[in-house]
């Protein structure tokens, strides 16, 4: 475990950058005063904001660049011209060992493309997957992929499951997490071929997780699985649906308690419980998705995150950097490969 480390921040990425980036880093600085920051972006804009936070300023270094990735920049364009941007330089800091992790609230497609190009993939992983925690009835569940890969083979889904299980063991402290594949039904014959093939392989693998089979959309909120695996198209739709539903519930509660004097009195009596519900459903509470499978840590914050939400994303970066996530994934992949090679070895010995 590291006592201190450095986090690289893309100060120019996000809807309210760089203000929210600096405010969020200041909140993290209170919780993790030993963490240092390398802040990439336009120094003329960042410096006045940073000077308002003496404690954060004391542990931060601004690395100036005039270039930034716009919200509508295509990934191909980011690859051609984005290496010198605040996003590209933050990722490069991870590659060169100047930072333990990079955090950005910028363009997701550009972040994925630059991260994959600069850091490359871990051995045994074909594609990166975006993972994040989602609220459930009793806690949280990790879901991946959330948009990095529109189409996935059974091999991709198996790799996502292995990475997701390692992530949950570290972040949530579960020794044997429950892993499920998101599908249109729980029956074994449901779904397309790749998801059925992935299920067969996950049932046979002897790893540190419990495979619970297929899970449906309404199982997510009830915590049937600690890790829910899907292709990026399905996962992104599920994530946005859950987030939208959470906002709808909170808005309906607020509207209902404004209807009459009695309802306002009811709100006063239930205020503490409602605040607990709000905090549990608030996307900012669960902010900080990771690009799993890279040779380095890159954390994606919601573009519209609040300062508290951005601080949550930095907290995720710190926790993962201290937990040696890559080593855990590599060990599980090696165990998966060994397990799948055993039948072939037995057949060769009996031949």
C-alpha positions in Angstrom: 0.0 0.0 0.0 1.3 3.5 -0.9 1.2 6.2 1.7 1.2 9.0 -0.9 0.8 9.2 -4.6 0.3 11.6 -7.4 -3.0 11.9 -9.5 -3.1 13.6 -12.9 -6.1 15.8 -13.6 -7.4 16.9 -17.0 -8.5 20.3 -15.8 -10.1 21.3 -19.1 -12.4 18.3 -19.5 -16.1 18.5 -18.5 -19.1 20.8 -18.7 -17.9 23.1 -16.0 -14.1 22.8 -16.3 -11.8 23.8 -14.8 -13.9 25.2 -11.9 -15.4 21.9 -10.8 -12.1 20.1 -11.3 -10.3 22.4 -8.8 -13.2 22.4 -6.4 -13.4 18.6 -6.5 -9.7 18.3 -6.0 -9.9 20.6 -3.0 -12.6 18.3 -1.4 -10.4 15.3 -2.0 -7.4 17.1 -0.5 -9.3 17.3 2.8 -9.8 13.5 2.8 -6.4 12.6 1.4 -4.0 15.4 2.4 -0.9 13.4 1.3 -2.1 13.0 -2.3 -0.3 15.2 -4.8 -1.8 16.5 -8.1 -0.5 17.3 -11.5 -3.1 19.6 -13.1 -3.0 19.8 -16.9 -4.6 22.8 -18.7 -4.5 26.5 -19.3 -2.4 27.9 -16.4 -3.8 31.4 -16.8 -7.3 30.1 -16.1 -6.3 27.4 -13.5 -4.0 29.5 -11.3 -6.5 32.0 -10.0 -8.9 29.1 -9.1 -6.1 27.1 -7.4 -4.9 30.1 -5.4 -8.2 30.1 -3.6 -7.3 26.7 -2.0 -4.0 27.1 -0.1 -3.8 23.4 1.0 -4.5 22.1 -2.4 -2.1 24.6 -4.0 0.7 23.3 -1.8 0.5 19.8 -3.2 -0.3 20.7 -6.8 1.7 21.4 -9.9 0.2 23.0 -13.0 1.4 21.8 -16.3 0.4 24.3 -18.9 -1.1 23.4 -22.3 -3.2 25.5 -24.7 -4.8 22.4 -26.2 -8.0 20.8 -24.9 -10.3 18.1 -26.2 -13.7 19.5 -27.1 -16.9 17.7 -26.2 -17.7 17.0 -29.9 -14.2 16.0 -31.1 -14.2 12.6 -32.8 -11.9 9.9 -31.4 -9.9 9.8 -34.7 -9.3 13.5 -34.5 -8.2 13.2 -30.9 -5.7 10.5 -31.8 -4.2 12.8 -34.5 -4.0 16.0 -32.4 -4.8 15.2 -28.8 -1.5 14.0 -27.4 -0.6 17.6 -26.5 -4.0 18.3 -25.0 -4.7 18.4 -21.2 -6.4 15.0 -21.5 -3.5 13.4 -23.5 -0.8 14.8 -21.2 -2.6 13.6 -18.1 -2.7 10.0 -19.6 0.9 10.3 -20.7 1.8 11.2 -17.1 0.5 7.7 -16.1 2.5 6.0 -18.8 5.7 7.8 -17.8 5.3 7.1 -14.1 4.7 10.7 -13.1 1.2 9.9 -11.8 -0.5 6.8 -10.5 -3.8 7.5 -12.2 -5.4 10.1 -14.5 -8.9 11.6 -14.0 -11.0 13.3 -16.7 -14.5 14.5 -17.1 -14.0 15.1 -20.8 -15.1 13.5 -24.1 -15.6 9.7 -23.4 -14.7 8.6 -26.9 -11.6 10.7 -27.0 -10.6 9.5 -23.5 -11.0 5.9 -24.5 -9.1 6.3 -27.8 -6.2 8.2 -26.3 -6.0 5.9 -23.2 -5.8 2.8 -25.4 -3.2 4.4 -27.8 -1.0 5.8 -25.1 -1.2 3.1 -22.4 -1.9 0.0 -24.5 -3.8 -3.0 -23.4 -2.8 -5.4 -20.6 -1.6 -8.8 -21.8 -4.6 -11.2 -22.3 -7.1 -8.3 -22.7 -8.4 -7.5 -26.2 -10.5 -4.4 -25.4 -10.9 -2.0 -22.5 -14.2 -1.8 -20.7 -15.8 1.1 -18.8 -17.0 0.1 -15.3 -18.8 2.0 -12.7 -20.9 1.4 -9.5 -24.7 1.6 -9.7 -27.0 1.9 -6.6 -29.0 -1.1 -5.6 -31.5 -1.9 -2.8 -28.8 -3.0 -0.4 -25.7 -1.2 -1.7 -23.9 -1.0 -5.1 -23.2 -3.2 -8.0 -20.5 -2.8 -10.6 -21.5 -2.8 -14.3 -19.4 -3.1 -17.4 -19.1 -2.3 -20.3 -20.9 1.1 -20.2 -20.2 2.2 -23.7 -16.6 1.5 -24.8 -17.5 -1.4 -27.0 -20.8 -1.5 -28.9 -20.4 -5.1 -30.1 -18.6 -7.8 -28.0 -17.6 -11.4 -28.6 -17.9 -14.1 -26.0 -14.2 -13.7 -25.3 -14.7 -10.0 -24.6 -17.5 -10.7 -22.2 -15.5 -13.3 -20.3 -12.6 -10.9 -20.0 -15.0 -8.2 -18.7 -16.3 -10.6 -16.1 -12.8 -11.4 -14.9 -11.9 -7.7 -14.7 -15.1 -6.7 -13.1 -14.8 -9.4 -10.4 -11.2 -8.2 -9.6 -12.5 -4.6 -9.4 -15.3 -5.4 -7.0 -13.0 -7.5 -4.7 -10.9 -4.4 -4.4 -13.4 -1.6 -4.3 -16.1 -3.4 -2.2 -14.0 -5.9 -0.3 -16.0 -8.9 -1.5 -13.9 -12.1 -1.4 -16.2 -14.0 -3.8 -18.5 -11.6 -5.7 -21.5 -12.7 -7.6 -21.1 -12.3 -11.4 -24.0 -12.2 -13.9 -24.5 -11.6 -17.6 -27.2 -9.1 -18.6 -29.7 -10.8 -20.8 -33.3 -10.7 -22.0 -34.2 -13.6 -19.8 -32.8 -15.9 -17.1 -33.2 -19.1 -19.1 -30.0 -20.7 -20.5 -31.3 -20.6 -24.1 -32.1 -16.9 -24.1 -29.9 -14.3 -25.8 -27.6 -14.2 -28.8 -24.8 -16.8 -29.3 -21.9 -14.8 -27.8 -23.6 -14.3 -24.5 -24.6 -18.0 -24.3 -21.0 -19.0 -25.1 -19.7 -16.6 -22.5 -22.0 -18.1 -19.9 -20.8 -21.6 -20.6 -17.2 -20.5 -20.1 -17.9 -18.6 -16.9 -19.8 -21.6 -15.4 -16.8 -23.8 -16.1 -14.1 -21.4 -14.9 -12.7 -22.0 -11.3 -12.0 -18.4 -10.2 -12.7 -16.3 -7.1 -16.3 -15.5 -8.0 -19.8 -17.1 -8.1 -21.4 -17.1 -11.5 -25.1 -16.6 -11.0 -26.1 -16.9 -14.7 -28.2 -14.5 -16.6 -29.7 -11.4 -15.0 -32.4 -9.2 -16.3 -32.7 -5.5 -16.2 -35.0 -5.5 -13.1 -32.5 -7.7 -11.3 -29.9 -5.0 -11.2 -31.6 -2.8 -8.6 -32.2 -5.7 -6.3 -28.5 -6.6 -6.3 -28.8 -10.1 -7.7 -25.2 -9.8 -9.0 -22.3 -7.8 -7.6 -20.9 -7.6 -11.2 -23.2 -7.2 -14.2 -21.6 -7.8 -17.5 -22.9 -6.6 -20.9 -21.7 -5.2 -24.2 -21.3 -1.5 -24.3 -24.4 -0.7 -26.2 -26.7 -2.6 -23.7 -24.7 -1.4 -20.7 -24.8 2.2 -21.6 -28.6 2.2 -22.2 -29.1 0.4 -18.8 -26.9 2.9 -17.0 -28.7 5.9 -18.5 -32.1 4.3 -17.7 -31.2 3.8 -14.1 -29.8 7.3 -13.7 -32.9 8.8 -15.4 -35.2 6.8 -13.2 -33.4 7.9 -10.1 -33.7 11.5 -11.0 -37.4 11.0 -11.8 -38.1 9.4 -8.4 -36.4 12.3 -6.6 -38.3 14.9 -8.6 -41.7 13.1 -8.0 -40.9 13.0 -4.3 -40.1 16.7 -4.2 -43.3 17.6 -6.2 -45.5 15.4 -3.9 -44.2 17.1 -0.8 -45.0 20.6 -2.1 -48.7 19.8 -2.9 -50.2 20.9 0.5 -49.6 22.0 4.0 -49.9 18.5 5.3 -47.5 17.1 2.7 -45.0 19.8 3.7 -45.4 18.7 7.3 -44.8 15.2 6.2 -41.6 16.2 4.5 -40.3 17.8 7.7 -41.0 14.5 9.5 -39.4 12.4 6.8 -36.6 14.8 5.9 -33.7 12.7 7.2 -34.9 9.5 5.4 -35.4 11.4 2.2 -31.9 12.9 2.3 -30.6 9.3 2.8 -32.5 8.2 -0.3 -31.4 11.2 -2.3 -27.7 10.6 -1.4 -28.1 6.9 -2.3 -29.6 7.6 -5.7 -27.5 10.6 -6.6 -25.2 9.8 -9.6 -22.5 12.1 -8.0 -22.3 9.7 -5.1 -21.3 6.8 -7.4 -19.2 8.9 -9.8 -16.0 7.6 -11.2 -15.9 5.0 -13.9 -12.7 3.2 -14.8 -11.2 2.1 -18.1 -10.4 -1.5 -17.2 -7.8 -3.5 -19.1 -5.3 -0.8 -19.7 -1.7 -0.7 -18.6 -2.5 2.1 -16.3 -5.4 3.7 -14.4 -7.7 6.1 -16.1 -10.9 7.3 -14.3 -13.8 8.8 -16.2 -16.0 11.3 -14.3 -19.4 12.4 -15.5 -19.1 15.5 -17.7 -21.8 17.3 -15.6 -20.6 16.1 -12.2 -20.7 18.5 -9.3 -17.6 19.2 -7.2 -18.5 16.5 -4.8 -19.0 14.1 -7.7 -15.6 14.9 -9.2 -14.1 14.4 -5.8 -15.7 11.0 -5.7 -14.0 10.2 -9.1 -10.6 11.2 -7.7 -11.2 9.1 -4.6 -11.8 6.1 -6.8 -8.5 6.8 -8.6 -6.7 6.9 -5.2 -8.3 3.7 -3.9 -7.5 1.7 -7.1 -4.0 3.0 -7.3 -3.3 1.8 -3.7 -4.9 -1.6 -4.4 -2.7 -2.8 -7.3 -5.8 -3.6 -9.4 -3.7 -4.5 -12.5 -1.8 -7.2 -10.7 -5.1 -8.7 -9.4 -6.6 -8.8 -12.9 -3.4 -10.4 -14.4 -3.5 -13.1 -11.8 -7.1 -14.0 -12.5 -6.5 -14.0 -16.2 -3.6 -16.4 -15.7 -5.8 -18.7 -13.6 -8.5 -18.5 -16.2 -6.1 -19.5 -19.0 -4.6 -22.4 -16.8 -8.1 -23.7 -16.1 -9.1 -23.7 -19.7 -5.9 -25.5 -20.7 -6.4 -28.3 -18.2 -8.8 -30.4 -20.3 -6.6 -30.1 -23.4 -3.6 -31.2 -21.3 -5.5 -34.2 -19.9 -6.6 -35.2 -23.5 -3.0 -35.0 -24.7 -1.8 -37.2 -21.8 -4.4 -39.9 -22.5 -3.7 -39.9 -26.2 
